[in-house]
């Protein structure tokens, strides 16, 4: 079983407006203090938080028996979207625990209210955090033509590299919308990994289809522990296999309309 990778989004700070108040967005927002508590819990379990690049470098082949009896010694920490709270809340909490992380930035959002600006992105990188691409405009990649797919991935990569003066080689798919064409396009442009929210391959080590666990406002310490130990992973993979099938059949617009109705969003 490969080390789990956690997927975070914006952190809530008292007195600060969120980048969006839509229910489909806020379900992924957690309080900054809850984030600190989760990092403390992970450290107490003996886990070391790392960015995707470091995680892949330290990756070891899965054992013959894939179910862990003890928590993973490594856990990936990732943030999607490039919200400003990455710099003003998440970074300090990570530094306090000695954890690394990968911050996936939407290049077209840079400098907008509520999102990271260029100075903050460079500061994060200067403090040892990894900066990755979350595309140029947060488009769902599986619904794009080949030309538009390549444009989303290349424009974001190039702009972030210009800001940082270093390669940007890790990509995260908005909404978790991934397929083999996305992986092939990323590989052709020089990316080293693609992160998704797809758990169907959670027992494998494929850098171009990295599964992540979405940390949400109702995520508990017990859930974190199950992710660390790999308990009931087969149930999550089965559920995601069904969900991926539904996504492919109904398409992006219909999927979100159905989800909104089911969740009351």
TORKOL-4160 file (C-alpha; in steps of 0.2 Angstrom, whole numbers, padded with zeros to 4 digits, m for minus):
265
<pt num="1" X="0000" Y="0000" Z="0000"/>
<pt num="2" X="0007" Y="0017" Z="m0005"/>
<pt num="3" X="0008" Y="0031" Z="0007"/>
<pt num="4" X="m0008" Y="0041" Z="0008"/>
<pt num="5" X="m0009" Y="0058" Z="0001"/>
<pt num="6" X="m0021" Y="0071" Z="0008"/>
<pt num="7" X="m0029" Y="0085" Z="m0002"/>
<pt num="8" X="m0033" Y="0101" Z="0007"/>
<pt num="9" X="m0041" Y="0117" Z="0000"/>
<pt num="10" X="m0044" Y="0134" Z="0008"/>
<pt num="11" X="m0043" Y="0136" Z="0027"/>
<pt num="12" X="m0056" Y="0146" Z="0036"/>
<pt num="13" X="m0049" Y="0161" Z="0047"/>
<pt num="14" X="m0060" Y="0170" Z="0059"/>
<pt num="15" X="m0066" Y="0187" Z="0051"/>
<pt num="16" X="m0060" Y="0182" Z="0034"/>
<pt num="17" X="m0071" Y="0179" Z="0019"/>
<pt num="18" X="m0069" Y="0164" Z="0008"/>
<pt num="19" X="m0065" Y="0163" Z="m0010"/>
<pt num="20" X="m0082" Y="0156" Z="m0013"/>
<pt num="21" X="m0097" Y="0153" Z="m0002"/>
<pt num="22" X="m0105" Y="0140" Z="m0014"/>
<pt num="23" X="m0109" Y="0124" Z="m0004"/>
<pt num="24" X="m0099" Y="0113" Z="m0017"/>
<pt num="25" X="m0084" Y="0124" Z="m0012"/>
<pt num="26" X="m0086" Y="0126" Z="0007"/>
<pt num="27" X="m0088" Y="0107" Z="0010"/>
<pt num="28" X="m0069" Y="0107" Z="0007"/>
<pt num="29" X="m0065" Y="0121" Z="0018"/>
<pt num="30" X="m0059" Y="0117" Z="0036"/>
<pt num="31" X="m0054" Y="0129" Z="0050"/>
<pt num="32" X="m0036" Y="0134" Z="0051"/>
<pt num="33" X="m0036" Y="0127" Z="0069"/>
<pt num="34" X="m0043" Y="0111" Z="0064"/>
<pt num="35" X="m0029" Y="0109" Z="0051"/>
<pt num="36" X="m0016" Y="0112" Z="0065"/>
<pt num="37" X="m0025" Y="0099" Z="0076"/>
<pt num="38" X="m0024" Y="0087" Z="0061"/>
<pt num="39" X="m0005" Y="0090" Z="0058"/>
<pt num="40" X="m0002" Y="0087" Z="0077"/>
<pt num="41" X="m0012" Y="0071" Z="0076"/>
<pt num="42" X="m0002" Y="0065" Z="0061"/>
<pt num="43" X="0014" Y="0068" Z="0070"/>
<pt num="44" X="0008" Y="0059" Z="0085"/>
<pt num="45" X="0005" Y="0044" Z="0074"/>
<pt num="46" X="0023" Y="0044" Z="0069"/>
<pt num="47" X="0019" Y="0051" Z="0051"/>
<pt num="48" X="0030" Y="0063" Z="0042"/>
<pt num="49" X="0021" Y="0075" Z="0031"/>
<pt num="50" X="0029" Y="0078" Z="0014"/>
<pt num="51" X="0026" Y="0086" Z="m0003"/>
<pt num="52" X="0023" Y="0075" Z="m0018"/>
<pt num="53" X="0041" Y="0076" Z="m0025"/>
<pt num="54" X="0049" Y="0071" Z="m0009"/>
<pt num="55" X="0035" Y="0057" Z="m0006"/>
<pt num="56" X="0039" Y="0050" Z="m0023"/>
<pt num="57" X="0058" Y="0050" Z="m0020"/>
<pt num="58" X="0056" Y="0041" Z="m0004"/>
<pt num="59" X="0043" Y="0029" Z="m0011"/>
<pt num="60" X="0046" Y="0011" Z="m0008"/>
<pt num="61" X="0038" Y="m0004" Z="m0017"/>
<pt num="62" X="0022" Y="m0010" Z="m0009"/>
<pt num="63" X="0024" Y="m0026" Z="0002"/>
<pt num="64" X="0017" Y="m0042" Z="m0002"/>
<pt num="65" X="0002" Y="m0039" Z="0010"/>
<pt num="66" X="m0005" Y="m0022" Z="0006"/>
<pt num="67" X="m0015" Y="m0019" Z="0022"/>
<pt num="68" X="m0005" Y="m0010" Z="0035"/>
<pt num="69" X="m0006" Y="m0014" Z="0053"/>
<pt num="70" X="0002" Y="0002" Z="0059"/>
<pt num="71" X="0001" Y="0020" Z="0052"/>
<pt num="72" X="0011" Y="0024" Z="0037"/>
<pt num="73" X="0028" Y="0033" Z="0041"/>
<pt num="74" X="0025" Y="0045" Z="0026"/>
<pt num="75" X="0010" Y="0055" Z="0022"/>
<pt num="76" X="0008" Y="0067" Z="0007"/>
<pt num="77" X="0001" Y="0085" Z="0011"/>
<pt num="78" X="m0006" Y="0094" Z="m0004"/>
<pt num="79" X="m0016" Y="0110" Z="m0006"/>
<pt num="80" X="m0027" Y="0114" Z="m0022"/>
<pt num="81" X="m0031" Y="0131" Z="m0030"/>
<pt num="82" X="m0018" Y="0142" Z="m0023"/>
<pt num="83" X="m0028" Y="0152" Z="m0010"/>
<pt num="84" X="m0020" Y="0165" Z="0000"/>
<pt num="85" X="m0022" Y="0155" Z="0016"/>
<pt num="86" X="m0009" Y="0143" Z="0010"/>
<pt num="87" X="0004" Y="0157" Z="0014"/>
<pt num="88" X="m0004" Y="0165" Z="0029"/>
<pt num="89" X="m0010" Y="0150" Z="0038"/>
<pt num="90" X="m0005" Y="0133" Z="0031"/>
<pt num="91" X="0013" Y="0137" Z="0029"/>
<pt num="92" X="0016" Y="0142" Z="0047"/>
<pt num="93" X="0007" Y="0127" Z="0054"/>
<pt num="94" X="0017" Y="0115" Z="0043"/>
<pt num="95" X="0033" Y="0123" Z="0048"/>
<pt num="96" X="0029" Y="0121" Z="0067"/>
<pt num="97" X="0027" Y="0102" Z="0064"/>
<pt num="98" X="0042" Y="0101" Z="0052"/>
<pt num="99" X="0031" Y="0095" Z="0038"/>
<pt num="100" X="0033" Y="0098" Z="0019"/>
<pt num="101" X="0019" Y="0101" Z="0007"/>
<pt num="102" X="0015" Y="0104" Z="m0012"/>
<pt num="103" X="0004" Y="0119" Z="m0016"/>
<pt num="104" X="m0005" Y="0117" Z="m0032"/>
<pt num="105" X="m0008" Y="0134" Z="m0040"/>
<pt num="106" X="m0020" Y="0140" Z="m0053"/>
<pt num="107" X="m0009" Y="0152" Z="m0063"/>
<pt num="108" X="m0024" Y="0162" Z="m0069"/>
<pt num="109" X="m0030" Y="0165" Z="m0051"/>
<pt num="110" X="m0013" Y="0172" Z="m0045"/>
<pt num="111" X="m0015" Y="0190" Z="m0038"/>
<pt num="112" X="m0034" Y="0189" Z="m0037"/>
<pt num="113" X="m0042" Y="0194" Z="m0021"/>
<pt num="114" X="m0041" Y="0179" Z="m0009"/>
<pt num="115" X="m0028" Y="0170" Z="m0019"/>
<pt num="116" X="m0009" Y="0170" Z="m0018"/>
<pt num="117" X="0001" Y="0183" Z="m0027"/>
<pt num="118" X="0018" Y="0181" Z="m0035"/>
<pt num="119" X="0028" Y="0186" Z="m0019"/>
<pt num="120" X="0019" Y="0174" Z="m0008"/>
<pt num="121" X="0022" Y="0160" Z="m0021"/>
<pt num="122" X="0040" Y="0164" Z="m0021"/>
<pt num="123" X="0041" Y="0165" Z="m0002"/>
<pt num="124" X="0032" Y="0147" Z="m0001"/>
<pt num="125" X="0045" Y="0140" Z="m0012"/>
<pt num="126" X="0059" Y="0149" Z="m0003"/>
<pt num="127" X="0054" Y="0141" Z="0013"/>
<pt num="128" X="0056" Y="0124" Z="0005"/>
<pt num="129" X="0038" Y="0120" Z="0000"/>
<pt num="130" X="0034" Y="0113" Z="m0017"/>
<pt num="131" X="0024" Y="0123" Z="m0030"/>
<pt num="132" X="0014" Y="0113" Z="m0043"/>
<pt num="133" X="0002" Y="0117" Z="m0056"/>
<pt num="134" X="m0017" Y="0116" Z="m0055"/>
<pt num="135" X="m0019" Y="0122" Z="m0073"/>
<pt num="136" X="m0021" Y="0139" Z="m0080"/>
<pt num="137" X="m0040" Y="0142" Z="m0077"/>
<pt num="138" X="m0046" Y="0128" Z="m0066"/>
<pt num="139" X="m0054" Y="0119" Z="m0081"/>
<pt num="140" X="m0060" Y="0101" Z="m0080"/>
<pt num="141" X="m0047" Y="0093" Z="m0090"/>
<pt num="142" X="m0057" Y="0078" Z="m0097"/>
<pt num="143" X="m0069" Y="0089" Z="m0106"/>
<pt num="144" X="m0056" Y="0098" Z="m0116"/>
<pt num="145" X="m0050" Y="0096" Z="m0134"/>
<pt num="146" X="m0032" Y="0091" Z="m0136"/>
<pt num="147" X="m0026" Y="0108" Z="m0140"/>
<pt num="148" X="m0035" Y="0116" Z="m0125"/>
<pt num="149" X="m0029" Y="0102" Z="m0113"/>
<pt num="150" X="m0011" Y="0106" Z="m0119"/>
<pt num="151" X="m0014" Y="0124" Z="m0117"/>
<pt num="152" X="m0020" Y="0123" Z="m0099"/>
<pt num="153" X="m0005" Y="0113" Z="m0094"/>
<pt num="154" X="0008" Y="0122" Z="m0103"/>
<pt num="155" X="0003" Y="0140" Z="m0099"/>
<pt num="156" X="0001" Y="0136" Z="m0081"/>
<pt num="157" X="0018" Y="0127" Z="m0080"/>
<pt num="158" X="0027" Y="0141" Z="m0090"/>
<pt num="159" X="0020" Y="0155" Z="m0079"/>
<pt num="160" X="0024" Y="0147" Z="m0063"/>
<pt num="161" X="0042" Y="0143" Z="m0069"/>
<pt num="162" X="0044" Y="0161" Z="m0074"/>
<pt num="163" X="0039" Y="0167" Z="m0056"/>
<pt num="164" X="0050" Y="0154" Z="m0047"/>
<pt num="165" X="0065" Y="0152" Z="m0059"/>
<pt num="166" X="0064" Y="0134" Z="m0057"/>
<pt num="167" X="0055" Y="0119" Z="m0065"/>
<pt num="168" X="0037" Y="0115" Z="m0060"/>
<pt num="169" X="0035" Y="0097" Z="m0063"/>
<pt num="170" X="0019" Y="0091" Z="m0053"/>
<pt num="171" X="0001" Y="0094" Z="m0058"/>
<pt num="172" X="m0016" Y="0092" Z="m0049"/>
<pt num="173" X="m0032" Y="0089" Z="m0059"/>
<pt num="174" X="m0046" Y="0101" Z="m0055"/>
<pt num="175" X="m0061" Y="0092" Z="m0048"/>
<pt num="176" X="m0051" Y="0076" Z="m0049"/>
<pt num="177" X="m0056" Y="0074" Z="m0068"/>
<pt num="178" X="m0042" Y="0063" Z="m0074"/>
<pt num="179" X="m0040" Y="0051" Z="m0089"/>
<pt num="180" X="m0026" Y="0043" Z="m0098"/>
<pt num="181" X="m0026" Y="0057" Z="m0111"/>
<pt num="182" X="m0022" Y="0070" Z="m0097"/>
<pt num="183" X="m0008" Y="0059" Z="m0090"/>
<pt num="184" X="m0001" Y="0057" Z="m0108"/>
<pt num="185" X="m0002" Y="0076" Z="m0110"/>
<pt num="186" X="0006" Y="0080" Z="m0094"/>
<pt num="187" X="0020" Y="0068" Z="m0097"/>
<pt num="188" X="0024" Y="0075" Z="m0115"/>
<pt num="189" X="0025" Y="0093" Z="m0107"/>
<pt num="190" X="0038" Y="0087" Z="m0094"/>
<pt num="191" X="0028" Y="0085" Z="m0078"/>
<pt num="192" X="0034" Y="0071" Z="m0067"/>
<pt num="193" X="0017" Y="0067" Z="m0058"/>
<pt num="194" X="m0002" Y="0070" Z="m0059"/>
<pt num="195" X="m0012" Y="0070" Z="m0043"/>
<pt num="196" X="m0031" Y="0066" Z="m0044"/>
<pt num="197" X="m0044" Y="0062" Z="m0031"/>
<pt num="198" X="m0046" Y="0045" Z="m0039"/>
<pt num="199" X="m0044" Y="0031" Z="m0026"/>
<pt num="200" X="m0047" Y="0017" Z="m0038"/>
<pt num="201" X="m0028" Y="0014" Z="m0039"/>
<pt num="202" X="m0024" Y="0017" Z="m0021"/>
<pt num="203" X="m0014" Y="0001" Z="m0020"/>
<pt num="204" X="m0003" Y="0005" Z="m0034"/>
<pt num="205" X="0011" Y="0017" Z="m0037"/>
<pt num="206" X="0008" Y="0027" Z="m0053"/>
<pt num="207" X="0015" Y="0044" Z="m0053"/>
<pt num="208" X="0003" Y="0050" Z="m0066"/>
<pt num="209" X="m0012" Y="0045" Z="m0057"/>
<pt num="210" X="m0009" Y="0048" Z="m0039"/>
<pt num="211" X="m0024" Y="0045" Z="m0028"/>
<pt num="212" X="m0028" Y="0058" Z="m0014"/>
<pt num="213" X="m0040" Y="0058" Z="0001"/>
<pt num="214" X="m0050" Y="0074" Z="0001"/>
<pt num="215" X="m0050" Y="0082" Z="0019"/>
<pt num="216" X="m0067" Y="0090" Z="0021"/>
<pt num="217" X="m0076" Y="0100" Z="0035"/>
<pt num="218" X="m0082" Y="0084" Z="0043"/>
<pt num="219" X="m0066" Y="0073" Z="0042"/>
<pt num="220" X="m0062" Y="0066" Z="0059"/>
<pt num="221" X="m0047" Y="0059" Z="0067"/>
<pt num="222" X="m0053" Y="0042" Z="0065"/>
<pt num="223" X="m0054" Y="0044" Z="0046"/>
<pt num="224" X="m0037" Y="0051" Z="0046"/>
<pt num="225" X="m0031" Y="0035" Z="0056"/>
<pt num="226" X="m0040" Y="0024" Z="0043"/>
<pt num="227" X="m0031" Y="0032" Z="0029"/>
<pt num="228" X="m0014" Y="0031" Z="0037"/>
<pt num="229" X="m0017" Y="0012" Z="0040"/>
<pt num="230" X="m0025" Y="0008" Z="0024"/>
<pt num="231" X="m0040" Y="0000" Z="0033"/>
<pt num="232" X="m0056" Y="m0003" Z="0022"/>
<pt num="233" X="m0046" Y="0004" Z="0007"/>
<pt num="234" X="m0055" Y="m0009" Z="m0004"/>
<pt num="235" X="m0072" Y="m0001" Z="0000"/>
<pt num="236" X="m0066" Y="0016" Z="m0005"/>
<pt num="237" X="m0058" Y="0009" Z="m0021"/>
<pt num="238" X="m0075" Y="0000" Z="m0025"/>
<pt num="239" X="m0085" Y="0016" Z="m0022"/>
<pt num="240" X="m0074" Y="0026" Z="m0032"/>
<pt num="241" X="m0074" Y="0014" Z="m0046"/>
<pt num="242" X="m0093" Y="0015" Z="m0047"/>
<pt num="243" X="m0092" Y="0034" Z="m0046"/>
<pt num="244" X="m0079" Y="0035" Z="m0060"/>
<pt num="245" X="m0091" Y="0025" Z="m0071"/>
<pt num="246" X="m0105" Y="0037" Z="m0067"/>
<pt num="247" X="m0094" Y="0052" Z="m0072"/>
<pt num="248" X="m0089" Y="0044" Z="m0088"/>
<pt num="249" X="m0107" Y="0040" Z="m0093"/>
<pt num="250" X="m0116" Y="0056" Z="m0088"/>
<pt num="251" X="m0102" Y="0069" Z="m0091"/>
<pt num="252" X="m0096" Y="0084" Z="m0081"/>
<pt num="253" X="m0112" Y="0096" Z="m0081"/>
<pt num="254" X="m0124" Y="0082" Z="m0077"/>
<pt num="255" X="m0113" Y="0074" Z="m0064"/>
<pt num="256" X="m0112" Y="0091" Z="m0054"/>
<pt num="257" X="m0131" Y="0094" Z="m0056"/>
<pt num="258" X="m0135" Y="0076" Z="m0049"/>
<pt num="259" X="m0122" Y="0079" Z="m0035"/>
<pt num="260" X="m0130" Y="0096" Z="m0031"/>
<pt num="261" X="m0147" Y="0088" Z="m0029"/>
<pt num="262" X="m0141" Y="0073" Z="m0019"/>
<pt num="263" X="m0132" Y="0084" Z="m0007"/>
<pt num="264" X="m0144" Y="0099" Z="m0007"/>
<pt num="265" X="m0132" Y="0111" Z="m0014"/>
